Amino acid sequence: MENNQYTILIADDEQDMVDFLSDYIEDEGYKAVQAANGQEMLDIVNQRKVDLVLLDVMMPEMDGMEALRELRTSRRIPVIMVTAKSDENDRVEGLRSGADDYIVKPFSPKELLARIEAQIRRNYGYNDDESKEELQYKSIKVNLNSRKVFIDGEAVSLTRKEFDLLVHFMKHPEQVFNREQLLDHVWGVNYTTGGHRTVDTHMKTMRFKMGSGGDYFRTVYGVGYVLEDGEGR
């Protein structure tokens, strides 16, 4: 992956922090752009290509949460929330509003870089997969051409939307998606029938049909769903 292809927008009113992060990520080959508040972030996104946003919660004029909600009305750019708050409710609100990840101040620059790289891979690093006939995650195998699904080698029959939903998760493992994001990605931004209930119904049915393969899907309470292999499933 050529890092210099990607532009990272840092939105934070602490100028010293912004300057430090800009220098750090540019040393890693990314291009950094700065914004001092939420409105400035939105203006920049509308004026130029931005591949990822580091968005601070507490900012003047327009805070990070409000800016994120506004951004999500028209853009699917990955967003990492940067916050001084460690309260669970704050993290949940960010994820519900459409954030892809979060990191709590004070944080290690190396950890932040790892999170940036993970989002870049998940959102832009799957071009090779698009040309492949198959995707695999643990015991789940999907043939994209024939639209067939196998769990431990056994065929599973899914509807068209269930299949599309599964493929979306398999291209973005270990990434939490809220219901609004899943509606946009799988049903399309203009879909209005059924709302969040549509996502929940399809997830429930898909997981049931997949048997043991469905166990890799976890419900993130109050947020959405994630495909992952770990404790607590």
N, C-alpha and C positions, 0 to 999 in steps of 0.2 A: 504494500500500500504506500503510495507516494503522499506523505503527509502534507506537502506543500500544495496539494490540490484543495485542501480544506480550510475554510475560514471560520474561526471561532469568535463569536461576539460575546464580550464580557460586559455585563450590565451590573454596575455596583457604584455606589456613591462614595466609597472609600478610595480616593485616587491612588494612594500609596499601594493598596492591595491590587488595584487594577493594573498599575504599572508593573508591579512584581510579576503578576500572573501573565501579563502580556509578554514580558521578556522571557519568562520560563517556557511558555508553550511555543514561542517563536524559535527558541533554541532547539526545540524538538521538531522543528520543520513546519509547524502550522503558521497560518497568518492570523494575527490578532486584530480585532476591531473593538473599540471602546464605546460604551454608553454610560451616562451618569444617572439615568432614571428609566423607568419603564416606558414612558412615551418616546424618549429618544431611541430606545431599543426598537420599538415598533416602527419608527420612522426609518431607521437604518435597514431593517429587514425588508421594508417595502421599496427601498431604493437600490439595493444591491444583493448579490448572492451571499447568503450566510448558511453554513452547513450545520452549525451547532451553537446553542446559546447557553452561557453560564449566567444564571439569573438570580441575583440577590433578592431576598424577600423584602427587607426593610430599605426602602428608597423614597426620596421626596417626589412630589408631583404625582407620580403613579407608582404604587408599590409593585413588587414582583408578582403577587397573586393576581392582581387586577390585570397586569400586563400579560400574564400567561393566559388568562381566560380570553382576553381580546385576541391574542395571537392564535389561539386554537379555533377561532371562528373561521379562519381562512388558511392557516399554514400548519404543516405537519413537521416542521423543523424539530429535531430532537432538542430537549431542554433539560439541563441539569440545574436543579434549584440549589443555590448556595445560601445557607442560613446560619445565624448564630444561635438559633433556637434548636434545642434537642427534644422538645416536646413532641410526643407521638401525634397529637392532633394536628400540629403544624405540618408534619411530613405527610399525613393522610390527606390533608387539604390540598397540598401541592400535587400529589399523585392523582387525586380526584379531578383536579383542574386541568390535568393533561401533562404533567411533568413526566419525563422518562426515567429520571433518577434524581437523587438528592445527595448532598454532602454537607456536613455540619462543621462550622468553624469552631475552634481552629482545626485545620486539616493539613495533612501532609501533601505537598505538591506532587509527590510521586503517586499518591492515591488518586488525586484529582486527575492526573494524566492517564492513569489506568482506566478511570471511569470515562474519560473522553474517548480513549481508544476503543473501549467496549461499545460505546454508542455509535462511533463511526463505523465499526465493523458491522454492527447489527443493522444500521440504516443504509449504509452505502457499500458494504464489503461483500455483498452476495451476488455480484454479477456472474461469477463463475457458476454458482448454483443454478442460475436461471437457465444455463445451457445444459445442465445435467438432467438426466432422465429420472434420477432417484434422489430422495432425501431420506436420511435416517437419523433417528434420535433414540438411543437405547434400543428397546425391542420394537420400536415403531419404524416401519419402512413404508415410504410412499413412492409410487411410480407416477411422475407428473404427466407423462404422455398418455398412459392408459387410465389414469385417475383411479388406480387401485391402491388399497391400503392393506398392509399385513402387520399383524401383531405376533411376534415369535413365529413367523412363517405362515400363520393362519390368516386367510383372507377375511376382511371385515367390510361390510357394505355400508357406505355412508351416503347421505344425500349430497347434492351439489354444494349447498351452503356449508354443510358440516365438513365436507372435504376442503373447501376453501378456507374455512376457519382453522382446520388442522394444519394446513400448509403454512398459513400465516404464522402460527405459533412455532412451527418447526424451523422456519427461517429466522426466527427471533427468540431462541431459547433463553430462559432465565430473565426475560424482560416482562415486567408487569404491564398489562394493558387494561385500561378502564373500559367500561362498556361503550362509551362514546367513541373511543378510538377503534374498537372492534367493529362498530356499526359503520364507521367511515371507511375502514380498510376492506371489509368483506362485503357489506351491503351497498356502500357508496354514500357520499356526503349528502345526497338528496333524499335518502331513504327516511321516511317518517312514520311508517306503519309499524305499530307494535312497540317501538322504542326499546328500552333496556330489557323488557320482558322477552323480546325476541332473542337477544344474546343469551340470556339465562336459560331459556328453553332449549336452544340449540346446543349449548355447552353441556347441559344435563344429559340430553339424549346422546350426544356424541361420546361422552365419557362412558355412558352405560354400554353402548355398542362396542366400544374398544376394550372392554373388560380390564385386564391387568394394565394395558397400555393407558387407559384412562386415569390410572392412579398417578401418572406423572403430572397431571394438571392439578393445580392448587388454587382454591378460592382465597383471594386476599380480601379479608373482611372489610367492607366499606369502600373498596377500591375496584377490584376486578379479578383478573385471572392471570396465571403464569404457568408456563411449561418448565418444570425443573425436576431434577433428581436430587432429593435431599430429605432430611428428617422433617417431620411435621406435615408430610403429605397426607 
